Structure formats: structure tokens, C-alpha cells
Amino acid sequence: MTQRPRAVVLVEGTSDQIALQTLAERRGRDLDAEDVAIVPMGGAQSIGRFLDRFGPHGLDITLSGLCDAGEKGDFRRALDRAGFGSDLTRAEMERLGFYVCVVDLEDELIRSLGVSSVEDVIATQGELGSFRTLQKQPAWWGRPIEEQLRRFMGSGGRRKIRYVRLLVDALDLGRVPRPLDEVLARVT
């Protein structure tokens, strides 16, 4: 990539960055050669600083972004402060290139793959027993298996980062979660 990218995708963290890079690679895209940077912000609360740096009052680079549903408000307020519009609806945010996961990245991948396929991925990593142990814990009894899977992937150090790559690798490219698909299409 050159010193200054032509487009930047703002994401909350490293797992989002890895998911999008892996998806781009699976589609035969070389984001570095395209001068597209996927920038993990260290949390959605940092978006204002990144909009200032890369947005119309900074480097004025083509921007897009991806966030969890719980962080939509942080994104919306920062877009407002940066002059992208006020009281933006989800559809208006999307027109600007900013996409919101239904719950979060893991939820999107679990729904796209299906529980059985996600359990298969966990089994290939030799961790299905660990997942079953989590399911037996009283705090997780009776909870939807999708929640249990999200919790399992979010625990254990770097497990989330490892699994996001594995789940994207397992995706049928015809069933890519819409927010991931759209945010990458925005920087074509």
C-alpha cells in the first residue's frame, strides 16, 4: 500500500479487521494493492477521532465502517459531529457506507453458517468438549445455542480472533453476511 490509502474501512477491533481481510482474500481481492486500509479503532468510542483524521475535515479519504448494533449510537453521534448528517437512520448510515451488524460480527457469521457448521469448525479445532462444558454451566442453561457460541468464541484469550478467520473461511460466498458484504463492496 502507498503511504496514504485511497479508502479506509473503520472497524471496532482486530477481529473485524481479520474477518474483512479474510473475506477480501477469499474473493481474490488484494486490499493492499487496491490501497484500501481496514483500520481497527480499539473500540467504537474512538470513531470520532478517526473521522476527524480520515474524513472531510482531515485527509478526505473515502470512508466506510462496520460496527455492532450496541455501538450504532456511537457511530451515529460521531458521524453527526463530523458533518455527515444528523439523527441518521440505519439506512442513511448505510448510504454513507457505515453498516451495523444485527448483534455483532460473531452473530452475523453464526447465522450465515448455521449452528451445525459452527460446531463443525469448533470440532476441527479440538474444542467441542470445551464448548460442551460451557453449555453445562448454570449461567448458560436454557440460553439459545447461538448465544452460547458467541460467548464461547469471546472467551479464552485470542479465541475470538482465531475463530473469526475460521468462520469466514467456512462461509459459502453466496451467503456472506450483508454488513460484511456491503462494507467491502463500498471500497471497490
JOBELQUI-V646411 format. One record per residue. BURIAL is 1 if it has 9 or more other ideal C-beta (glycine too) atoms within 8 Angstrom, else 0. D_CENTER is the distance of its C-alpha to the mean C-alpha in Angstrom with 1 decimal. Layout:
# JOBELQUI-V646411
BURIAL:D_CENTER ; BURIAL:D_CENTER
This chain:
# JOBELQUI-V646411
0:21.8 ; 0:24.3 ; 0:24.6 ; 0:22.9 ; 1:19.9 ; 0:20.5 ; 1:16.9 ; 1:14.1 ; 1:10.4 ; 1:9.6 ; 1:6.5 ; 1:7.4 ; 1:7.9 ; 0:8.8 ; 1:6.8 ; 1:3.6 ; 1:6.8 ; 1:8.4 ; 1:6.4 ; 1:7.0 ; 1:10.4 ; 1:11.3 ; 1:10.9 ; 1:12.8 ; 1:15.4 ; 1:15.9 ; 0:16.7 ; 0:19.1 ; 0:17.5 ; 0:18.3 ; 1:16.2 ; 0:18.7 ; 0:21.5 ; 1:20.0 ; 1:19.7 ; 1:16.0 ; 1:14.2 ; 1:10.6 ; 1:11.3 ; 1:9.8 ; 1:11.9 ; 0:12.6 ; 0:11.6 ; 1:11.5 ; 0:15.2 ; 1:15.5 ; 1:14.4 ; 1:18.1 ; 0:19.1 ; 1:16.7 ; 1:17.8 ; 1:21.3 ; 0:20.9 ; 1:19.3 ; 1:20.3 ; 0:23.7 ; 0:25.5 ; 1:24.3 ; 0:23.7 ; 0:23.0 ; 1:20.4 ; 0:18.4 ; 1:15.2 ; 1:12.0 ; 1:8.9 ; 1:5.7 ; 1:6.3 ; 1:7.4 ; 1:10.8 ; 0:12.7 ; 1:11.8 ; 1:12.8 ; 0:16.2 ; 1:15.4 ; 1:13.8 ; 1:16.7 ; 1:19.3 ; 1:18.3 ; 1:18.3 ; 1:21.7 ; 0:23.1 ; 1:22.1 ; 0:24.1 ; 1:21.6 ; 1:23.2 ; 0:24.0 ; 0:23.0 ; 1:20.3 ; 0:19.5 ; 0:16.2 ; 0:17.9 ; 1:19.0 ; 1:15.7 ; 1:14.6 ; 0:17.9 ; 1:17.0 ; 1:13.7 ; 1:11.3 ; 1:9.3 ; 1:8.8 ; 1:7.4 ; 0:10.8 ; 1:10.4 ; 1:7.1 ; 1:4.6 ; 1:8.0 ; 1:10.0 ; 1:8.7 ; 1:9.5 ; 1:12.6 ; 1:13.8 ; 1:13.5 ; 1:15.3 ; 0:17.6 ; 1:18.8 ; 0:21.5 ; 1:19.3 ; 1:17.0 ; 1:20.3 ; 1:21.6 ; 1:18.8 ; 1:19.6 ; 1:23.3 ; 0:23.0 ; 1:21.9 ; 0:24.9 ; 0:23.2 ; 1:24.1 ; 0:26.9 ; 1:24.8 ; 1:22.6 ; 0:25.9 ; 0:27.1 ; 1:24.3 ; 1:25.1 ; 0:28.7 ; 0:28.1 ; 0:29.6 ; 0:26.6 ; 1:24.6 ; 0:27.6 ; 0:27.3 ; 0:23.6 ; 0:21.6 ; 0:20.6 ; 1:16.9 ; 1:17.0 ; 1:18.9 ; 1:16.4 ; 1:13.5 ; 1:16.1 ; 1:17.3 ; 1:14.1 ; 0:13.6 ; 0:17.2 ; 0:19.2 ; 0:18.1 ; 0:15.7 ; 1:15.3 ; 1:11.6 ; 1:11.1 ; 1:13.7 ; 1:12.7 ; 1:9.1 ; 1:11.2 ; 1:14.0 ; 1:12.2 ; 1:10.8 ; 0:14.4 ; 1:15.9 ; 1:14.4 ; 0:17.1 ; 0:16.1 ; 0:17.8 ; 0:15.5 ; 1:12.0 ; 1:9.9 ; 0:10.9 ; 1:8.0 ; 1:6.7 ; 1:10.4 ; 1:11.4 ; 1:9.5 ; 1:10.9 ; 0:14.1 ; 1:14.5 ; 1:15.1 ; 0:17.5
